[in-house]
Amino acid sequence: MYAENALETTAKVGSFQRARGNLVEDVVFEGAVMCQKRLSELIPSFLKYGQFELSFSPNTVSKYQECLKIIVRDYGDMAVGDLNQLFFTDLKAKILMRGAGEARVASMVFALKSFLKFCREYLELNVLDYKKIKSPKRRRREVIYLTNEEIEKFIDGIKIERRWKGNRR
């Protein structure tokens, strides 16, 4: 039987044996063999790694878990090796078409990008290079400044009362 990472090696042409239940089948491939592990298998380890190794805040862990859960729900429990740049383009388009804002798109992309970094660098799996994934561009917002007159009006509207202990009014 082959080592678990035999599925995650890169080769031009070849074959390997894959276990399916009690059966072992020969698989012939051409090109690179990507990691066959499923998203749902690796998400709990990723969240634990983020929390304890990278010191992610509880909010970040929760947000990443939510984002990855949505991806599994909407796209199925994909093999992490199946994630490619076209997938990210499709993901961004679908999220925007649902009416979500730029921040939501960014959080989904960053969660998945961080997940791929974990898979590639920590688990040493053969997955898409996370550096190739482009973060969504944010539109620049116009900054509106208050005029001197508006600032004075604002400051004048602040009521300041001073009461001292022995002083009754």
N, C-alpha and C positions, 0 to 999 in steps of 0.2 A: 504494500500500500504506500502511496506517496505521502510526503509530509503535507500538512495543511496549506503551507504557503506555495505548494507546487502549482496551485491554481492562480497564483499571483505573480508568476514570473513573466518575463517578456521574451518572446521568441518570434522568429520569422515564420516558420512553418513547422508543425510537429503534431504531437498528440499527447494526451494524458488520460488517465482513468478518473472518472468521477463517480462517487458513490451516490446512488439514489435509493434510499431505503436499504433493502437487503441486496439490491442488484448493483453491479459495477459495470459501467458502460464506458466504451472508448469514445473519446471526443477528439475529432480532428479539427484543427484550427489553422487559420492563415492570418498572420499579423499578430499584434500584441494581445495577450490574454490579460484581461483586466480582472480585478478582484470580484469574486462572486458572492461575497458576504452581503447580506441584506441590510438596509437602513435600520430596520427595527432591532436587529441583532446588536448593532454598534452604538445606537443612541444612548442607552443607559450608561455605557462605559464612557462615552464622550462627555455626558453631563457630569459624571463623577470626576473625570479628569479636569474639566473646566472648573469645577467647584474647589477641588482640593489641590490640584497642581498649578492651575493658572490663577487661582483666587478670584474667580468670577463672583460678582455680587449675586445674592439670591435672586434679585430681579433679572439679571442677565441669564442665569440658569433657567429660570421660569420662562422667560421670553424665548430663548433658544429651543426649549422643550416644546413650547406651543408651536413655534414656526416649523420645526421638523415634523411634528405630529400632523400638521396641516399638509405638508408635502407628501407624507406617507398616505394620508387620507385621499388626497386629490390625484396622485400619480401612481399609487400602489406601492407595495413594499419592494422597491427596485434594488437591484444589486448596485453597490456603490461604484462599481466599475462602469456602470451604464450612464453615470452622470457625465455629461459633456457640455460644451459651450452652447450648443443648440438648445439643450435642456434649460439652461439659465435664461436664454433669450425668451423661450416659450413661457417660463415661469414668470418673468417680469411682465410680459404681455398679458397673461391671464390675470395676474393680480391687479394690474392697472385697469383692465377691461371690467373687472368686478366693481370698480369705483374706489378702490383703496388709494390712499395717498402715497406720496413719495417716501415718507418715513416707513410705511409698512413694507414697501418693496425693498427698501434698504435693509430693514431688520431681517427679512426672509433671506436675502442674498448673503448678508453677513453671517447669519446662523449657519447656512449651508457651506459657506466659504471656510468658516472656522472648523466645521465638522470635517471637511476635506483635508484641512491642514492637520488635524488630529490623526486622520486615517493615514495620511502620507508620511508625516514626520514621526509620530509617536508609535503607530502600529506598523509602519513601514509597508503599507499596502500599495499596490500599483493602481493608483487612481488619478483622475485629472489633476493637473498641477493647479492648485488654488491661486497661484499668482497670475494665471491667465484669465481669471474671472474679473470682469470689470464691475466696479461698484457703480450703482446708478448715479447719474449726474443729477445734482439738485439745481433747480433754477435759482438764480440770484434774486434776492428780494430787494426792492428799493427801500432805502432807509429814509424815514421821514423824521426830520428834526423839528423840535419845538422852537418857535420864535422867542425872542427875549420877552416879548409882551405876554406870551402864553406861559412862560416860565414864571414871571412875576405874578400872574393871576393864580397859578397853581400854588405858589408859595404863600400868597396872601390868603388862600383858602384853608391853610393849615392852622387850626386853632390850638394855641399853646396855653395851657393853664399851669401855673405853678402854685402849689400848695405846700406850705411849710407846716411842720407838726403843730406848733403853737399858734399858728395863724388861721383864724376861722373867718370865713366870708359869708 
